[in-house]
Amino acid sequence: MISVPTVIADLVQPVEGAEIVTWDVADEPSRSDVEVIVVPQGPTPFLTRLDELPQLRGVILSAAGYDDVVQLLPPGVALSNAVGVHDTATAEMALALMLAAQRELPTYVRAQDEGRWRPQQDRRSLADQRVLLIGYGGIGRALAARLLACETTVTAVASQVRDGDEYVERVHPVSDLPALFPDHDIVVVAVPLNDTTRGMIGADQLALLPDDALVVNVGRGPLVDTDALIAECGSGRLRAALDVTDPEPLPDGHPLWHTPGVLISPHVGGGGRAYPPRQARYVTAQIEHYLRTGELAHVVATGQEE
């Protein structure tokens, strides 16, 4: 038996041999024999009680990030994230943040609220900027395609060096970052959060960026050191556009809210109307794969014995 959340229940295609029920993982399940759970976005209180499901074999997330779920997995239970589901939406959000920050859109919105005509003297652009993409998976590639259409220069970085594709000549290893930072006007962080990547953009890395560089984070908040970012942006040397923050949600009164040159959106990059049908197609494919092989595809973690 496989459970799917309400938001995609009517969109998941029937799969011969699969019993599919609707459950939002918020309250008690109607049955205890669920083998695979598709977790919706938003609060899911029952995730802390997965060990109460004796036949559970797999969990499928509706998000790309999975760092906060791994420790909740019972031993032997596989975890798959939403591979490819949010690539387009997150790339759109990253591009929107860049354009808004470069073209000073927050200033114009505030001026409109005040009923004032306020031309800006410093007219930045996205065109001709040198963009460094840290993380070159599905989101990175989707963003690279959009950035090239905006006439930027794109450099890609991933965990290991590899050949390029139709968007970049080569993919640099993370070890090249110190040499790359000084030569880029915009840095986009779009990597998973784990022990290796936590705090990967700290004071030393930010200090290598040129004056007026823009830091864009659409990955996870803890990838970037918040205090170091506040210090650099507060001095006016750097700017930031963030769809994710650390902490998150960002508390009322947190200094990041009022740091000059910082644009914040409330972790909405992966959402949008494109999400339900794309997630439903992904889940349908996962169910077919599970029935065919007895396993989930795109497994990113498995619950371990304590």
C-alpha atoms as a printed R data frame, in Angstrom:
    type eleno elety resid chain resno      x      y       z
1   ATOM     1    CA   MET     A     1  0.000  0.000   0.000
2   ATOM     2    CA   ILE     A     2  1.283  3.426  -1.000
3   ATOM     3    CA   SER     A     3  0.103  6.746   0.431
4   ATOM     4    CA   VAL     A     4  0.111 10.035  -1.476
5   ATOM     5    CA   PRO     A     5 -0.776 13.531  -0.203
6   ATOM     6    CA   THR     A     6 -4.037 15.272  -1.023
7   ATOM     7    CA   VAL     A     7 -2.436 17.903  -3.262
8   ATOM     8    CA   ILE     A     8 -1.438 15.295  -5.883
9   ATOM     9    CA   ALA     A     9 -3.903 12.485  -5.127
10  ATOM    10    CA   ASP     A    10 -6.089 13.198  -8.167
11  ATOM    11    CA   LEU     A    11 -3.060 13.614 -10.438
12  ATOM    12    CA   VAL     A    12 -1.142 10.414  -9.687
13  ATOM    13    CA   GLN     A    13 -1.918  7.891 -12.396
14  ATOM    14    CA   PRO     A    14 -3.284  4.450 -11.477
15  ATOM    15    CA   VAL     A    15 -0.589  1.783 -11.551
16  ATOM    16    CA   GLU     A    16 -1.615 -1.826 -11.996
17  ATOM    17    CA   GLY     A    17 -0.867 -3.776  -8.854
18  ATOM    18    CA   ALA     A    18 -0.563 -0.725  -6.600
19  ATOM    19    CA   GLU     A    19 -3.050  0.192  -3.907
20  ATOM    20    CA   ILE     A    20 -2.852  3.965  -3.561
21  ATOM    21    CA   VAL     A    21 -4.485  5.823  -0.676
22  ATOM    22    CA   THR     A    22 -4.539  9.482   0.359
23  ATOM    23    CA   TRP     A    23 -2.688 10.518   3.525
24  ATOM    24    CA   ASP     A    24 -0.993 13.825   4.387
25  ATOM    25    CA   VAL     A    25  1.292 12.356   7.090
26  ATOM    26    CA   ALA     A    26 -0.163 14.855   9.552
27  ATOM    27    CA   ASP     A    27 -2.330 12.629  11.740
28  ATOM    28    CA   GLU     A    28 -2.922  8.931  12.300
29  ATOM    29    CA   PRO     A    29 -2.844  6.779   9.144
30  ATOM    30    CA   SER     A    30 -6.037  4.973   8.286
31  ATOM    31    CA   ARG     A    31 -4.022  1.742   8.036
32  ATOM    32    CA   SER     A    32 -0.714  0.501   9.369
33  ATOM    33    CA   ASP     A    33  0.307 -1.578   6.334
34  ATOM    34    CA   VAL     A    34  1.696  1.315   4.287
35  ATOM    35    CA   GLU     A    35  4.916  0.359   2.466
36  ATOM    36    CA   VAL     A    36  5.768  3.674   0.783
37  ATOM    37    CA   ILE     A    37  4.862  7.181   1.968
38  ATOM    38    CA   VAL     A    38  4.900 10.245  -0.267
39  ATOM    39    CA   VAL     A    39  5.483 13.186   2.074
40  ATOM    40    CA   PRO     A    40  3.794 16.494   1.190
41  ATOM    41    CA   GLN     A    41  5.333 19.922   1.563
42  ATOM    42    CA   GLY     A    42  4.587 21.667   4.842
43  ATOM    43    CA   PRO     A    43  4.130 20.323   8.380
44  ATOM    44    CA   THR     A    44  4.086 16.516   8.640
45  ATOM    45    CA   PRO     A    45  3.965 15.625  12.352
46  ATOM    46    CA   PHE     A    46  3.752 11.852  11.839
47  ATOM    47    CA   LEU     A    47  7.260 11.801  10.327
48  ATOM    48    CA   THR     A    48  8.637 11.516  13.864
49  ATOM    49    CA   ARG     A    49  6.654  8.273  14.333
50  ATOM    50    CA   LEU     A    50  7.629  6.316  11.245
51  ATOM    51    CA   ASP     A    51  8.801  3.430  13.410
52  ATOM    52    CA   GLU     A    52  5.130  2.748  14.182
53  ATOM    53    CA   LEU     A    53  4.620  1.507  10.600
54  ATOM    54    CA   PRO     A    54  5.887 -2.095  10.586
55  ATOM    55    CA   GLN     A    55  5.778 -2.596   6.795
56  ATOM    56    CA   LEU     A    56  7.321  0.752   5.806
57  ATOM    57    CA   ARG     A    57 10.068  0.362   3.204
58  ATOM    58    CA   GLY     A    58 10.352  3.759   1.565
59  ATOM    59    CA   VAL     A    59  9.717  7.491   1.942
60  ATOM    60    CA   ILE     A    60  9.424  9.825  -1.048
61  ATOM    61    CA   LEU     A    61  9.820 13.533  -0.349
62  ATOM    62    CA   SER     A    62  8.121 16.393  -2.155
63  ATOM    63    CA   ALA     A    63 11.215 18.550  -1.702
64  ATOM    64    CA   ALA     A    64 14.736 18.391  -3.073
65  ATOM    65    CA   GLY     A    65 16.323 18.912   0.355
66  ATOM    66    CA   TYR     A    66 16.374 15.972   2.736
67  ATOM    67    CA   ASP     A    67 18.807 16.905   5.521
68  ATOM    68    CA   ASP     A    68 16.045 17.262   8.123
69  ATOM    69    CA   VAL     A    69 14.452 13.860   7.419
70  ATOM    70    CA   VAL     A    70 17.393 11.433   7.392
71  ATOM    71    CA   GLN     A    71 17.543 11.137  11.186
72  ATOM    72    CA   LEU     A    72 13.823 10.213  11.307
73  ATOM    73    CA   LEU     A    73 14.164  7.101   9.127
74  ATOM    74    CA   PRO     A    74 13.703  3.725  10.813
75  ATOM    75    CA   PRO     A    75 16.496  1.225  10.063
76  ATOM    76    CA   GLY     A    76 16.412 -0.059   6.487
77  ATOM    77    CA   VAL     A    77 13.834  2.457   5.238
78  ATOM    78    CA   ALA     A    78 14.952  4.152   2.000
79  ATOM    79    CA   LEU     A    79 14.546  7.871   1.337
80  ATOM    80    CA   SER     A    80 14.126  9.463  -2.095
81  ATOM    81    CA   ASN     A    81 13.949 13.197  -2.716
82  ATOM    82    CA   ALA     A    82 11.976 14.988  -5.425
83  ATOM    83    CA   VAL     A    83 14.567 14.699  -8.181
84  ATOM    84    CA   GLY     A    84 13.864 17.153 -10.999
85  ATOM    85    CA   VAL     A    85 10.491 18.259  -9.650
86  ATOM    86    CA   HIS     A    86 11.622 21.691  -8.458
87  ATOM    87    CA   ASP     A    87 14.457 22.417 -10.885
88  ATOM    88    CA   THR     A    88 12.506 24.823 -13.076
89  ATOM    89    CA   ALA     A    89 10.718 26.638 -10.246
90  ATOM    90    CA   THR     A    90 13.887 27.075  -8.188
91  ATOM    91    CA   ALA     A    91 15.830 28.280 -11.216
92  ATOM    92    CA   GLU     A    92 13.049 30.780 -11.921
93  ATOM    93    CA   MET     A    93 13.236 32.047  -8.342
94  ATOM    94    CA   ALA     A    94 17.009 32.382  -8.448
95  ATOM    95    CA   LEU     A    95 16.770 34.334 -11.686
96  ATOM    96    CA   ALA     A    96 13.994 36.534 -10.270
97  ATOM    97    CA   LEU     A    97 16.068 37.302  -7.180
98  ATOM    98    CA   MET     A    98 19.075 38.190  -9.308
99  ATOM    99    CA   LEU     A    99 17.079 40.468 -11.592
100 ATOM   100    CA   ALA     A   100 15.320 42.117  -8.662
101 ATOM   101    CA   ALA     A   101 18.588 42.745  -6.850
102 ATOM   102    CA   GLN     A   102 20.493 43.928  -9.923
103 ATOM   103    CA   ARG     A   103 17.743 46.253 -11.129
104 ATOM   104    CA   GLU     A   104 16.890 47.601  -7.631
105 ATOM   105    CA   LEU     A   105 13.264 46.473  -7.770
106 ATOM   106    CA   PRO     A   106 12.801 46.571  -3.951
107 ATOM   107    CA   THR     A   107 13.655 50.290  -4.026
108 ATOM   108    CA   TYR     A   108 10.991 50.931  -6.645
109 ATOM   109    CA   VAL     A   109  8.383 48.941  -4.718
110 ATOM   110    CA   ARG     A   110  9.049 50.978  -1.586
111 ATOM   111    CA   ALA     A   111  8.890 54.202  -3.594
112 ATOM   112    CA   GLN     A   112  5.564 53.146  -5.121
113 ATOM   113    CA   ASP     A   113  4.170 52.433  -1.650
114 ATOM   114    CA   GLU     A   114  5.178 55.992  -0.719
115 ATOM   115    CA   GLY     A   115  3.826 57.459  -3.963
116 ATOM   116    CA   ARG     A   116  7.249 58.800  -4.984
117 ATOM   117    CA   TRP     A   117  9.016 58.796  -8.367
118 ATOM   118    CA   ARG     A   118 12.532 57.678  -7.527
119 ATOM   119    CA   PRO     A   119 14.968 56.999 -10.386
120 ATOM   120    CA   GLN     A   120 18.106 55.135  -9.396
121 ATOM   121    CA   GLN     A   121 21.511 56.494 -10.294
122 ATOM   122    CA   ASP     A   122 23.409 53.205 -10.081
123 ATOM   123    CA   ARG     A   123 21.766 51.087 -12.748
124 ATOM   124    CA   ARG     A   124 23.169 47.584 -12.431
125 ATOM   125    CA   SER     A   125 22.276 44.918 -14.983
126 ATOM   126    CA   LEU     A   126 22.346 41.148 -15.206
127 ATOM   127    CA   ALA     A   127 23.701 41.171 -18.749
128 ATOM   128    CA   ASP     A   128 27.491 40.805 -19.001
129 ATOM   129    CA   GLN     A   129 27.805 39.682 -15.380
130 ATOM   130    CA   ARG     A   130 30.063 36.780 -14.422
131 ATOM   131    CA   VAL     A   131 27.948 34.221 -12.544
132 ATOM   132    CA   LEU     A   132 29.413 31.409 -10.447
133 ATOM   133    CA   LEU     A   133 27.026 28.476  -9.910
134 ATOM   134    CA   ILE     A   134 27.980 26.413  -6.855
135 ATOM   135    CA   GLY     A   135 26.022 23.220  -7.391
136 ATOM   136    CA   TYR     A   136 25.507 21.935 -10.906
137 ATOM   137    CA   GLY     A   137 22.754 19.376 -10.654
138 ATOM   138    CA   GLY     A   138 19.275 19.780 -12.072
139 ATOM   139    CA   ILE     A   139 18.713 23.222 -10.550
140 ATOM   140    CA   GLY     A   140 22.141 24.464 -11.606
141 ATOM   141    CA   ARG     A   141 21.671 23.340 -15.179
142 ATOM   142    CA   ALA     A   142 18.174 24.842 -15.385
143 ATOM   143    CA   LEU     A   143 19.543 28.128 -14.086
144 ATOM   144    CA   ALA     A   144 22.510 28.067 -16.459
145 ATOM   145    CA   ALA     A   145 20.150 27.809 -19.431
146 ATOM   146    CA   ARG     A   146 18.262 30.892 -18.241
147 ATOM   147    CA   LEU     A   147 21.383 32.868 -17.408
148 ATOM   148    CA   LEU     A   148 22.881 32.339 -20.847
149 ATOM   149    CA   ALA     A   149 19.690 33.743 -22.358
150 ATOM   150    CA   CYS     A   150 20.321 36.835 -20.196
151 ATOM   151    CA   GLU     A   151 23.778 37.199 -21.789
152 ATOM   152    CA   THR     A   152 25.823 36.372 -18.718
153 ATOM   153    CA   THR     A   153 29.025 34.365 -18.410
154 ATOM   154    CA   VAL     A   154 28.433 31.189 -16.405
155 ATOM   155    CA   THR     A   155 30.961 29.122 -14.444
156 ATOM   156    CA   ALA     A   156 29.806 25.847 -12.889
157 ATOM   157    CA   VAL     A   157 31.165 24.139  -9.764
158 ATOM   158    CA   ALA     A   158 30.308 20.702  -8.375
159 ATOM   159    CA   SER     A   159 31.836 18.269  -5.915
160 ATOM   160    CA   GLN     A   160 34.152 16.852  -8.573
161 ATOM   161    CA   VAL     A   161 35.581 18.027 -11.868
162 ATOM   162    CA   ARG     A   162 33.838 16.761 -14.983
163 ATOM   163    CA   ASP     A   163 33.254 17.607 -18.617
164 ATOM   164    CA   GLY     A   164 30.866 20.388 -19.488
165 ATOM   165    CA   ASP     A   165 27.631 20.322 -21.454
166 ATOM   166    CA   GLU     A   166 25.691 22.599 -23.754
167 ATOM   167    CA   TYR     A   167 25.782 25.370 -21.144
168 ATOM   168    CA   VAL     A   168 29.332 25.333 -19.710
169 ATOM   169    CA   GLU     A   169 32.685 24.232 -21.081
170 ATOM   170    CA   ARG     A   170 33.644 22.326 -17.940
171 ATOM   171    CA   VAL     A   171 32.470 21.791 -14.379
172 ATOM   172    CA   HIS     A   172 35.049 22.877 -11.821
173 ATOM   173    CA   PRO     A   173 35.663 21.041  -8.541
174 ATOM   174    CA   VAL     A   174 34.889 22.713  -5.219
175 ATOM   175    CA   SER     A   175 38.627 22.967  -4.602
176 ATOM   176    CA   ASP     A   176 38.781 25.642  -7.356
177 ATOM   177    CA   LEU     A   177 36.454 28.018  -5.477
178 ATOM   178    CA   PRO     A   178 39.159 30.185  -3.836
179 ATOM   179    CA   ALA     A   179 40.569 30.967  -7.269
180 ATOM   180    CA   LEU     A   180 37.131 31.528  -8.815
181 ATOM   181    CA   PHE     A   181 35.533 33.826  -6.223
182 ATOM   182    CA   PRO     A   182 37.508 36.998  -7.087
183 ATOM   183    CA   ASP     A   183 36.566 36.787 -10.775
184 ATOM   184    CA   HIS     A   184 32.757 36.634 -10.399
185 ATOM   185    CA   ASP     A   185 30.120 39.292  -9.847
186 ATOM   186    CA   ILE     A   186 27.325 36.945  -8.708
187 ATOM   187    CA   VAL     A   187 27.585 33.702  -6.721
188 ATOM   188    CA   VAL     A   188 24.621 31.315  -6.598
189 ATOM   189    CA   VAL     A   189 24.575 28.576  -3.951
190 ATOM   190    CA   ALA     A   190 22.401 25.577  -4.878
191 ATOM   191    CA   VAL     A   191 23.895 22.501  -3.214
192 ATOM   192    CA   PRO     A   192 22.386 20.036  -0.715
193 ATOM   193    CA   LEU     A   193 23.052 20.648   2.972
194 ATOM   194    CA   ASN     A   194 25.249 18.043   4.635
195 ATOM   195    CA   ASP     A   195 28.271 17.893   6.917
196 ATOM   196    CA   THR     A   196 30.574 18.816   4.035
197 ATOM   197    CA   THR     A   197 28.619 21.788   2.711
198 ATOM   198    CA   ARG     A   198 27.391 23.350   5.973
199 ATOM   199    CA   GLY     A   199 28.993 26.786   6.292
200 ATOM   200    CA   MET     A   200 30.844 26.414   2.983
201 ATOM   201    CA   ILE     A   201 30.393 30.147   2.336
202 ATOM   202    CA   GLY     A   202 31.878 31.845   5.380
203 ATOM   203    CA   ALA     A   203 33.842 34.972   6.169
204 ATOM   204    CA   ASP     A   204 36.974 33.777   4.333
205 ATOM   205    CA   GLN     A   205 35.037 32.951   1.159
206 ATOM   206    CA   LEU     A   206 33.001 36.167   1.203
207 ATOM   207    CA   ALA     A   207 36.188 38.191   1.622
208 ATOM   208    CA   LEU     A   208 37.417 36.831  -1.718
209 ATOM   209    CA   LEU     A   209 34.468 38.262  -3.653
210 ATOM   210    CA   PRO     A   210 34.858 41.590  -5.462
211 ATOM   211    CA   ASP     A   211 33.158 44.699  -4.100
212 ATOM   212    CA   ASP     A   212 29.411 44.917  -4.854
213 ATOM   213    CA   ALA     A   213 29.175 41.186  -5.618
214 ATOM   214    CA   LEU     A   214 25.781 39.533  -5.118
215 ATOM   215    CA   VAL     A   215 25.379 36.313  -3.099
216 ATOM   216    CA   VAL     A   216 22.259 34.291  -4.006
217 ATOM   217    CA   ASN     A   217 21.233 31.316  -1.866
218 ATOM   218    CA   VAL     A   218 18.480 28.989  -3.104
219 ATOM   219    CA   GLY     A   219 19.866 25.859  -1.427
220 ATOM   220    CA   ARG     A   220 19.664 25.808   2.366
221 ATOM   221    CA   GLY     A   221 20.273 28.637   4.832
222 ATOM   222    CA   PRO     A   222 23.181 27.036   6.744
223 ATOM   223    CA   LEU     A   223 25.239 26.784   3.555
224 ATOM   224    CA   VAL     A   224 26.117 30.453   4.157
225 ATOM   225    CA   ASP     A   225 27.386 31.872   7.454
226 ATOM   226    CA   THR     A   226 24.663 34.363   8.416
227 ATOM   227    CA   ASP     A   227 26.837 36.483  10.717
228 ATOM   228    CA   ALA     A   228 29.561 36.776   8.093
229 ATOM   229    CA   LEU     A   229 26.994 37.723   5.446
230 ATOM   230    CA   ILE     A   230 25.453 40.378   7.702
231 ATOM   231    CA   ALA     A   231 28.909 41.837   8.326
232 ATOM   232    CA   GLU     A   232 29.796 42.063   4.623
233 ATOM   233    CA   CYS     A   233 26.400 43.387   3.504
234 ATOM   234    CA   GLY     A   234 26.051 45.695   6.484
235 ATOM   235    CA   SER     A   235 29.297 47.382   5.534
236 ATOM   236    CA   GLY     A   236 27.952 47.939   2.036
237 ATOM   237    CA   ARG     A   237 30.660 45.849   0.380
238 ATOM   238    CA   LEU     A   238 28.468 42.910  -0.704
239 ATOM   239    CA   ARG     A   239 24.789 42.307  -1.418
240 ATOM   240    CA   ALA     A   240 22.600 39.215  -0.998
241 ATOM   241    CA   ALA     A   241 19.372 37.735  -2.382
242 ATOM   242    CA   LEU     A   242 18.118 34.850  -0.245
243 ATOM   243    CA   ASP     A   243 15.249 32.412  -0.642
244 ATOM   244    CA   VAL     A   244 16.596 30.466   2.343
245 ATOM   245    CA   THR     A   245 18.030 31.717   5.625
246 ATOM   246    CA   ASP     A   246 19.645 30.496   8.820
247 ATOM   247    CA   PRO     A   247 17.662 30.392  11.061
248 ATOM   248    CA   GLU     A   248 14.457 29.583   9.209
249 ATOM   249    CA   PRO     A   249 11.800 30.850   9.430
250 ATOM   250    CA   LEU     A   250 13.707 34.067  10.036
251 ATOM   251    CA   PRO     A   251 12.443 35.405  13.394
252 ATOM   252    CA   ASP     A   252 10.858 38.822  13.807
253 ATOM   253    CA   GLY     A   253 13.512 41.386  14.607
254 ATOM   254    CA   HIS     A   254 16.430 39.334  13.262
255 ATOM   255    CA   PRO     A   255 19.177 41.687  12.008
256 ATOM   256    CA   LEU     A   256 19.171 40.071   8.565
257 ATOM   257    CA   TRP     A   257 15.741 41.616   7.902
258 ATOM   258    CA   HIS     A   258 17.232 45.094   8.104
259 ATOM   259    CA   THR     A   259 20.712 44.541   6.676
260 ATOM   260    CA   PRO     A   260 21.345 46.918   3.750
261 ATOM   261    CA   GLY     A   261 21.509 45.311   0.339
262 ATOM   262    CA   VAL     A   262 19.735 42.095   1.389
263 ATOM   263    CA   LEU     A   263 16.616 40.833  -0.415
264 ATOM   264    CA   ILE     A   264 14.713 37.995   1.295
265 ATOM   265    CA   SER     A   265 11.934 35.704   0.075
266 ATOM   266    CA   PRO     A   266 10.425 33.121   2.486
267 ATOM   267    CA   HIS     A   267 11.696 29.830   1.002
268 ATOM   268    CA   VAL     A   268  9.175 29.742  -1.826
269 ATOM   269    CA   GLY     A   269 11.526 28.912  -4.686
270 ATOM   270    CA   GLY     A   270 10.363 25.355  -5.243
271 ATOM   271    CA   GLY     A   271  6.659 26.131  -5.152
272 ATOM   272    CA   GLY     A   272  4.262 27.336  -7.803
273 ATOM   273    CA   ARG     A   273  1.495 25.884  -9.920
274 ATOM   274    CA   ALA     A   274  3.932 23.722 -11.866
275 ATOM   275    CA   TYR     A   275  4.673 21.674  -8.736
276 ATOM   276    CA   PRO     A   276  1.606 19.370  -8.379
277 ATOM   277    CA   PRO     A   277  1.599 17.886 -11.906
278 ATOM   278    CA   ARG     A   278  5.379 17.477 -11.922
279 ATOM   279    CA   GLN     A   279  5.409 15.806  -8.526
280 ATOM   280    CA   ALA     A   280  2.521 13.557  -9.575
281 ATOM   281    CA   ARG     A   281  4.429 12.397 -12.659
282 ATOM   282    CA   TYR     A   282  7.509 11.727 -10.528
283 ATOM   283    CA   VAL     A   283  5.516  9.782  -7.939
284 ATOM   284    CA   THR     A   284  3.783  7.722 -10.639
285 ATOM   285    CA   ALA     A   285  7.189  6.788 -12.056
286 ATOM   286    CA   GLN     A   286  8.436  5.923  -8.565
287 ATOM   287    CA   ILE     A   287  5.446  3.636  -7.923
288 ATOM   288    CA   GLU     A   288  6.034  1.849 -11.235
289 ATOM   289    CA   HIS     A   289  9.706  1.401 -10.378
290 ATOM   290    CA   TYR     A   290  8.884  0.110  -6.888
291 ATOM   291    CA   LEU     A   291  6.450 -2.482  -8.202
292 ATOM   292    CA   ARG     A   292  8.930 -3.582 -10.857
293 ATOM   293    CA   THR     A   293 12.042 -3.800  -8.646
294 ATOM   294    CA   GLY     A   294 10.884 -3.765  -5.036
295 ATOM   295    CA   GLU     A   295 12.945 -0.624  -4.437
296 ATOM   296    CA   LEU     A   296 12.663  3.138  -4.874
297 ATOM   297    CA   ALA     A   297 14.710  5.028  -7.445
298 ATOM   298    CA   HIS     A   298 16.900  8.038  -6.591
299 ATOM   299    CA   VAL     A   299 17.593  6.869  -3.034
300 ATOM   300    CA   VAL     A   300 19.603  9.504  -1.154
301 ATOM   301    CA   ALA     A   301 19.704  7.874   2.288
302 ATOM   302    CA   THR     A   302 18.679  4.748   4.198
303 ATOM   303    CA   GLY     A   303 17.795  4.526   7.877
304 ATOM   304    CA   GLN     A   304 20.591  3.090  10.002
305 ATOM   305    CA   GLU     A   305 20.669  1.095  13.192
306 ATOM   306    CA   GLU     A   306 21.507  3.237  16.221
